């Protein structure tokens, strides 16, 4: 298995600053496309590509969430948790506003199954800080982590974190995005399997 890690200073659109405040969670959507989306549509802050003999996955942490591209010889899937940019709905089998908790399974053809669930948790400030610190500590040990710059030196900076577990014909992703101004954590889990 080959892993390529890219931690860019600036990738993607040049019109947004890394220091910008994140949008509100209610402005975000979780979507699955069975086609590629172009990276220039996103303000990408960190990238990791994992190559396996039977598939490859590219994980992007964006200013507002993540987008992940999984592909094998027959299929390409794009998972998106980001602001709603009103992409065309063709080949988009799944779309949810990031509210509450949702789970879904999509049979993608070619023996590929996509399963996801996400949860939006608004926490008490003390609990939020504890969870935020746990994510930060775990992110330094494994996965892809982006720690945003705080608005001022005493502020808690948002985090974007994606952990990937790869096996033959199977990918499991866990994502965590923190929104300190809302004391909210958005968590998702994704399983992509080729039978």
LUMBATOR-606228 format. One line per field, with one value per residue: y, z, x of N, C-alpha, C in turn; residue number from 1; residue in one letter. Coordinates in steps of 0.2 Angstrom, whole numbers, plus 5000, padded with zeros to 4 digits. Last residue first. Example, Ala and Ser with C-alpha at 12.3 -4.5 7.8 and 13.67 -1.06 7.14 Angstrom:
% LUMBATOR-606228
n.Y (4989; 4972)
n.Z (5035; 5039)
n.X (5064; 5066)
ca.Y (4995; 4978)
ca.Z (5036; 5039)
ca.X (5068; 5062)
c.Y (5000; 4984)
c.Z (5039; 5039)
c.X (5064; 5066)
pos (2; 1)
code (S; A)
END
This chain:
% LUMBATOR-606228
n.Y (4969; 4982; 4995; 5008; 5017; 5031; 5042; 5058; 5072; 5088; 5097; 5113; 5126; 5136; 5140; 5127; 5114; 5101; 5085; 5069; 5053; 5038; 5025; 5010; 5000; 4985; 4977; 4975; 4990; 5005; 5018; 5035; 5049; 5067; 5082; 5099; 5111; 5128; 5134; 5144; 5160; 5168; 5174; 5174; 5164; 5151; 5141; 5123; 5109; 5094; 5078; 5061; 5047; 5049; 5058; 5069; 5065; 5063; 5076; 5081; 5074; 5078; 5092; 5090; 5085; 5096; 5106; 5100; 5101; 5114; 5118; 5105; 5102; 5095; 5085; 5076; 5062; 5050; 5035; 5025; 5014; 5007; 4993; 4986; 4978; 4986; 4998; 5004; 5005; 5014; 5018; 5029; 5040; 5054; 5066; 5084; 5090; 5094; 5088; 5075; 5065; 5052; 5050; 5059; 5059; 5076; 5088; 5100; 5109; 5119; 5119; 5120; 5116; 5098; 5083; 5071; 5058; 5051; 5036; 5026; 5010; 5001; 5001; 5013; 5027; 5041; 5056; 5067; 5083; 5091; 5107; 5120; 5120; 5102; 5088; 5075; 5060; 5047; 5030; 5016; 4998; 4987; 4990; 5007; 5023; 5038; 5054; 5069; 5086; 5102; 5112; 5119; 5125; 5119; 5118; 5112; 5098; 5093; 5077; 5062; 5051; 5049; 5058; 5061; 5074; 5084; 5102; 5117; 5127; 5122; 5126; 5141; 5142; 5148; 5162; 5162; 5158; 5154; 5164; 5162; 5162; 5152; 5135; 5124; 5126; 5132; 5123; 5106; 5091; 5075; 5059; 5044; 5027; 5011; 4994)
n.Z (4984; 4990; 5001; 5011; 5024; 5035; 5047; 5055; 5065; 5070; 5085; 5092; 5097; 5088; 5088; 5084; 5076; 5069; 5062; 5058; 5050; 5046; 5033; 5026; 5012; 5004; 4996; 5009; 5019; 5028; 5037; 5040; 5047; 5047; 5053; 5057; 5070; 5075; 5090; 5103; 5107; 5111; 5099; 5087; 5077; 5075; 5060; 5061; 5058; 5050; 5048; 5045; 5054; 5071; 5081; 5080; 5082; 5095; 5100; 5093; 5100; 5113; 5112; 5109; 5120; 5129; 5123; 5125; 5138; 5140; 5132; 5127; 5109; 5096; 5083; 5070; 5061; 5048; 5039; 5024; 5012; 4996; 4986; 4971; 4960; 4950; 4960; 4972; 4983; 4998; 5014; 5028; 5041; 5051; 5064; 5063; 5048; 5034; 5021; 5010; 4996; 4984; 4971; 4958; 4944; 4943; 4949; 4949; 4965; 4975; 4986; 5002; 5010; 5014; 5011; 4999; 4990; 4974; 4966; 4952; 4945; 4940; 4946; 4959; 4970; 4980; 4987; 4997; 5006; 5021; 5027; 5025; 5020; 5018; 5015; 5005; 5000; 4988; 4986; 4975; 4974; 4973; 4979; 4985; 4990; 4996; 4999; 5007; 5010; 5016; 5011; 4997; 4993; 4978; 4964; 4960; 4960; 4953; 4955; 4946; 4952; 4960; 4976; 4991; 5004; 5016; 5018; 5028; 5036; 5049; 5053; 5046; 5040; 5048; 5045; 5037; 5036; 5023; 5012; 4995; 4982; 4975; 4976; 4978; 4992; 5001; 5007; 5009; 5011; 5006; 5005; 4999; 5002; 4995; 5000)
n.X (4911; 4919; 4913; 4915; 4908; 4910; 4904; 4906; 4901; 4903; 4901; 4899; 4899; 4899; 4913; 4919; 4916; 4925; 4923; 4929; 4926; 4932; 4931; 4936; 4936; 4940; 4948; 4959; 4958; 4961; 4954; 4957; 4951; 4952; 4947; 4948; 4944; 4945; 4952; 4947; 4955; 4966; 4970; 4957; 4953; 4965; 4968; 4964; 4972; 4969; 4975; 4973; 4980; 4987; 4992; 4985; 4972; 4971; 4972; 4960; 4950; 4952; 4949; 4935; 4930; 4933; 4925; 4912; 4910; 4910; 4898; 4888; 4886; 4878; 4882; 4877; 4882; 4880; 4885; 4885; 4891; 4891; 4897; 4900; 4896; 4893; 4883; 4881; 4869; 4870; 4862; 4863; 4858; 4859; 4854; 4855; 4860; 4866; 4855; 4860; 4859; 4863; 4866; 4869; 4868; 4863; 4862; 4876; 4878; 4877; 4885; 4884; 4899; 4902; 4906; 4905; 4912; 4912; 4918; 4919; 4923; 4932; 4944; 4940; 4941; 4935; 4937; 4930; 4930; 4925; 4924; 4927; 4940; 4944; 4954; 4952; 4959; 4957; 4961; 4960; 4960; 4969; 4981; 4980; 4985; 4979; 4983; 4977; 4978; 4972; 4963; 4954; 4940; 4934; 4934; 4945; 4942; 4927; 4920; 4916; 4902; 4892; 4891; 4884; 4884; 4879; 4880; 4878; 4872; 4872; 4885; 4891; 4908; 4923; 4932; 4948; 4961; 4963; 4952; 4948; 4952; 4958; 4954; 4969; 4980; 4993; 5002; 4998; 5003; 5001; 5007; 5003; 5006; 5003; 5004)
ca.Y (4961; 4979; 4988; 5007; 5010; 5028; 5036; 5054; 5066; 5084; 5092; 5108; 5121; 5133; 5145; 5130; 5121; 5104; 5092; 5074; 5060; 5042; 5032; 5013; 5006; 4988; 4978; 4973; 4983; 5001; 5011; 5030; 5043; 5061; 5076; 5094; 5105; 5123; 5134; 5137; 5156; 5164; 5169; 5177; 5171; 5154; 5146; 5130; 5113; 5101; 5083; 5068; 5051; 5045; 5051; 5070; 5067; 5057; 5071; 5084; 5073; 5071; 5090; 5094; 5081; 5089; 5107; 5102; 5094; 5110; 5121; 5110; 5100; 5102; 5085; 5083; 5064; 5056; 5038; 5031; 5015; 5013; 4996; 4991; 4975; 4983; 4994; 5008; 5000; 5014; 5013; 5027; 5034; 5051; 5060; 5078; 5091; 5092; 5094; 5077; 5071; 5054; 5046; 5060; 5054; 5070; 5082; 5096; 5105; 5117; 5123; 5118; 5120; 5105; 5086; 5078; 5060; 5057; 5039; 5032; 5015; 5002; 5000; 5007; 5024; 5033; 5053; 5061; 5079; 5087; 5100; 5119; 5125; 5109; 5092; 5082; 5063; 5054; 5035; 5022; 5005; 4986; 4986; 5000; 5018; 5031; 5049; 5062; 5081; 5096; 5114; 5113; 5128; 5119; 5121; 5119; 5101; 5096; 5084; 5066; 5055; 5043; 5058; 5056; 5071; 5078; 5096; 5112; 5128; 5122; 5119; 5138; 5143; 5142; 5159; 5164; 5161; 5149; 5163; 5161; 5168; 5157; 5142; 5126; 5122; 5134; 5130; 5112; 5096; 5082; 5064; 5050; 5033; 5017; 5000)
ca.Z (4985; 4984; 5000; 5004; 5023; 5029; 5046; 5050; 5064; 5065; 5082; 5088; 5101; 5089; 5089; 5091; 5075; 5075; 5060; 5063; 5050; 5051; 5035; 5032; 5015; 5009; 4994; 5002; 5018; 5022; 5038; 5035; 5048; 5044; 5055; 5052; 5067; 5072; 5083; 5101; 5104; 5116; 5102; 5091; 5076; 5078; 5064; 5058; 5064; 5049; 5053; 5042; 5050; 5065; 5081; 5079; 5075; 5091; 5102; 5092; 5092; 5111; 5114; 5104; 5114; 5130; 5124; 5118; 5135; 5144; 5131; 5132; 5116; 5099; 5090; 5072; 5067; 5051; 5044; 5028; 5018; 5000; 4991; 4976; 4967; 4949; 4954; 4966; 4979; 4991; 5010; 5021; 5039; 5046; 5062; 5067; 5054; 5040; 5025; 5016; 4998; 4991; 4974; 4965; 4947; 4940; 4953; 4946; 4959; 4970; 4980; 4996; 5009; 5013; 5017; 5000; 4996; 4978; 4971; 4955; 4948; 4937; 4939; 4957; 4963; 4980; 4980; 4997; 5000; 5017; 5029; 5028; 5025; 5015; 5021; 5005; 5005; 4990; 4989; 4978; 4973; 4971; 4972; 4986; 4984; 4998; 4994; 5008; 5006; 5017; 5016; 5000; 4997; 4985; 4967; 4960; 4966; 4952; 4956; 4950; 4947; 4957; 4969; 4987; 4997; 5015; 5016; 5025; 5029; 5045; 5052; 5051; 5039; 5045; 5049; 5037; 5042; 5028; 5016; 5002; 4984; 4979; 4975; 4977; 4986; 4998; 5010; 5005; 5016; 5004; 5010; 4998; 5005; 4995; 5000)
ca.X (4910; 4918; 4916; 4915; 4911; 4909; 4908; 4903; 4905; 4900; 4905; 4896; 4901; 4893; 4908; 4919; 4914; 4923; 4924; 4927; 4928; 4929; 4933; 4932; 4938; 4936; 4941; 4957; 4959; 4961; 4957; 4956; 4955; 4949; 4951; 4946; 4948; 4941; 4953; 4948; 4950; 4962; 4974; 4961; 4952; 4960; 4971; 4964; 4970; 4970; 4972; 4974; 4975; 4986; 4994; 4992; 4974; 4971; 4977; 4966; 4951; 4953; 4955; 4939; 4930; 4935; 4932; 4915; 4911; 4915; 4905; 4889; 4888; 4879; 4881; 4878; 4879; 4883; 4880; 4887; 4887; 4893; 4892; 4902; 4898; 4900; 4885; 4883; 4872; 4869; 4866; 4860; 4862; 4856; 4858; 4853; 4856; 4869; 4858; 4857; 4860; 4862; 4861; 4870; 4872; 4864; 4860; 4870; 4881; 4872; 4887; 4880; 4894; 4904; 4903; 4906; 4909; 4914; 4913; 4922; 4918; 4925; 4944; 4943; 4940; 4937; 4937; 4934; 4928; 4929; 4922; 4921; 4939; 4942; 4950; 4954; 4955; 4961; 4956; 4964; 4957; 4962; 4981; 4980; 4984; 4981; 4981; 4981; 4977; 4976; 4969; 4957; 4946; 4934; 4928; 4945; 4945; 4934; 4919; 4921; 4906; 4895; 4891; 4887; 4882; 4883; 4877; 4882; 4873; 4866; 4884; 4887; 4901; 4919; 4928; 4941; 4959; 4963; 4958; 4946; 4947; 4962; 4952; 4962; 4978; 4987; 5001; 4999; 5001; 5003; 5004; 5006; 5002; 5007; 5000)
c.Y (4957; 4971; 4986; 5000; 5009; 5022; 5033; 5047; 5062; 5078; 5088; 5103; 5114; 5127; 5142; 5135; 5124; 5112; 5096; 5081; 5064; 5049; 5034; 5020; 5009; 4995; 4981; 4973; 4981; 4994; 5007; 5023; 5038; 5055; 5070; 5088; 5102; 5117; 5128; 5137; 5149; 5159; 5165; 5172; 5176; 5161; 5149; 5135; 5120; 5105; 5089; 5073; 5057; 5049; 5047; 5063; 5068; 5059; 5065; 5079; 5076; 5070; 5083; 5092; 5084; 5085; 5100; 5102; 5095; 5104; 5117; 5112; 5106; 5100; 5092; 5083; 5071; 5058; 5045; 5032; 5021; 5013; 5002; 4994; 4980; 4980; 4991; 5004; 5003; 5009; 5014; 5022; 5032; 5045; 5057; 5072; 5084; 5094; 5091; 5084; 5073; 5061; 5048; 5056; 5056; 5065; 5076; 5090; 5102; 5114; 5122; 5122; 5118; 5109; 5093; 5080; 5067; 5058; 5045; 5035; 5021; 5007; 5002; 5007; 5018; 5031; 5045; 5058; 5073; 5085; 5096; 5112; 5123; 5113; 5099; 5085; 5070; 5058; 5042; 5027; 5010; 4993; 4987; 4996; 5011; 5026; 5043; 5058; 5075; 5090; 5108; 5115; 5122; 5122; 5121; 5122; 5109; 5099; 5087; 5073; 5059; 5046; 5052; 5057; 5066; 5075; 5090; 5106; 5123; 5123; 5118; 5131; 5140; 5145; 5153; 5159; 5163; 5152; 5157; 5161; 5167; 5163; 5147; 5133; 5124; 5130; 5132; 5118; 5103; 5087; 5071; 5055; 5039; 5023; 5006)
c.Z (4980; 4985; 4993; 5003; 5015; 5028; 5039; 5049; 5059; 5064; 5076; 5085; 5098; 5094; 5090; 5092; 5082; 5073; 5066; 5061; 5056; 5050; 5041; 5034; 5021; 5012; 4999; 5001; 5011; 5023; 5031; 5037; 5044; 5045; 5051; 5053; 5062; 5070; 5080; 5093; 5102; 5113; 5108; 5095; 5080; 5076; 5068; 5063; 5061; 5055; 5050; 5046; 5047; 5061; 5074; 5079; 5074; 5084; 5097; 5094; 5090; 5104; 5112; 5105; 5109; 5124; 5125; 5118; 5128; 5140; 5134; 5131; 5121; 5106; 5093; 5079; 5068; 5057; 5046; 5034; 5021; 5006; 4995; 4980; 4972; 4956; 4954; 4960; 4973; 4988; 5003; 5018; 5032; 5044; 5056; 5065; 5057; 5046; 5032; 5019; 5005; 4993; 4981; 4969; 4954; 4943; 4950; 4949; 4956; 4964; 4974; 4991; 5003; 5012; 5017; 5007; 4997; 4984; 4974; 4959; 4951; 4939; 4936; 4949; 4963; 4973; 4981; 4990; 4999; 5010; 5025; 5029; 5028; 5021; 5018; 5011; 5005; 4994; 4990; 4981; 4976; 4971; 4969; 4979; 4987; 4992; 4996; 5003; 5008; 5012; 5017; 5005; 5001; 4987; 4975; 4963; 4966; 4958; 4956; 4950; 4950; 4951; 4966; 4980; 4995; 5009; 5015; 5023; 5025; 5038; 5047; 5049; 5045; 5045; 5045; 5042; 5042; 5035; 5021; 5006; 4991; 4982; 4979; 4975; 4985; 4992; 5007; 5009; 5013; 5009; 5007; 5002; 5002; 4998; 5000)
c.X (4913; 4917; 4914; 4918; 4910; 4912; 4905; 4907; 4902; 4905; 4901; 4902; 4898; 4893; 4901; 4914; 4913; 4921; 4921; 4928; 4925; 4931; 4929; 4935; 4933; 4940; 4937; 4950; 4957; 4962; 4956; 4959; 4953; 4954; 4948; 4950; 4944; 4946; 4949; 4947; 4952; 4957; 4971; 4965; 4956; 4959; 4965; 4967; 4970; 4968; 4974; 4971; 4977; 4981; 4993; 4995; 4981; 4973; 4977; 4972; 4958; 4954; 4957; 4947; 4935; 4936; 4936; 4922; 4914; 4916; 4911; 4897; 4888; 4880; 4883; 4877; 4881; 4879; 4884; 4882; 4889; 4888; 4895; 4896; 4900; 4901; 4892; 4885; 4874; 4872; 4865; 4865; 4859; 4861; 4855; 4858; 4855; 4865; 4861; 4859; 4856; 4864; 4859; 4864; 4874; 4870; 4861; 4869; 4875; 4875; 4882; 4882; 4890; 4898; 4905; 4902; 4910; 4910; 4916; 4916; 4922; 4921; 4938; 4943; 4943; 4936; 4939; 4932; 4933; 4926; 4927; 4919; 4932; 4941; 4950; 4950; 4957; 4956; 4960; 4959; 4962; 4958; 4974; 4980; 4985; 4980; 4983; 4978; 4981; 4974; 4974; 4963; 4950; 4941; 4928; 4939; 4945; 4936; 4926; 4918; 4911; 4898; 4894; 4886; 4886; 4880; 4882; 4878; 4877; 4867; 4877; 4885; 4897; 4911; 4924; 4937; 4952; 4960; 4957; 4952; 4945; 4958; 4956; 4960; 4971; 4985; 4994; 4999; 5002; 5000; 5006; 5003; 5006; 5003; 5004)
pos (195; 194; 193; 192; 191; 190; 189; 188; 187; 186; 185; 184; 183; 182; 181; 180; 179; 178; 177; 176; 175; 174; 173; 172; 171; 170; 169; 168; 167; 166; 165; 164; 163; 162; 161; 160; 159; 158; 157; 156; 155; 154; 153; 152; 151; 150; 149; 148; 147; 146; 145; 144; 143; 142; 141; 140; 139; 138; 137; 136; 135; 134; 133; 132; 131; 130; 129; 128; 127; 126; 125; 124; 123; 122; 121; 120; 119; 118; 117; 116; 115; 114; 113; 112; 111; 110; 109; 108; 107; 106; 105; 104; 103; 102; 101; 100; 99; 98; 97; 96; 95; 94; 93; 92; 91; 90; 89; 88; 87; 86; 85; 84; 83; 82; 81; 80; 79; 78; 77; 76; 75; 74; 73; 72; 71; 70; 69; 68; 67; 66; 65; 64; 63; 62; 61; 60; 59; 58; 57; 56; 55; 54; 53; 52; 51; 50; 49; 48; 47; 46; 45; 44; 43; 42; 41; 40; 39; 38; 37; 36; 35; 34; 33; 32; 31; 30; 29; 28; 27; 26; 25; 24; 23; 22; 21; 20; 19; 18; 17; 16; 15; 14; 13; 12; 11; 10; 9; 8; 7; 6; 5; 4; 3; 2; 1)
code (X; X; X; X; X; X; X; X; X; X; X; X; X; X; X; X; X; X; X; X; X; X; X; X; X; X; X; X; X; X; X; X; X; X; X; X; X; X; X; X; X; X; X; X; X; X; X; X; X; X; X; X; X; X; X; X; X; X; X; X; X; X; X; X; X; X; X; X; X; X; X; X; X; X; X; X; X; X; X; X; X; X; X; X; X; X; X; X; X; X; X; X; X; X; X; X; X; X; X; X; X; X; X; X; X; X; X; X; X; X; X; X; X; X; X; X; X; X; X; X; X; X; X; X; X; X; X; X; X; X; X; X; X; X; X; X; X; X; X; X; X; X; X; X; X; X; X; X; X; X; X; X; X; X; X; X; X; X; X; X; X; X; X; X; X; X; X; X; X; X; X; X; X; X; X; X; X; X; X; X; X; X; X; X; X; X; X; X; X; X; X; X; X; X; X)
END
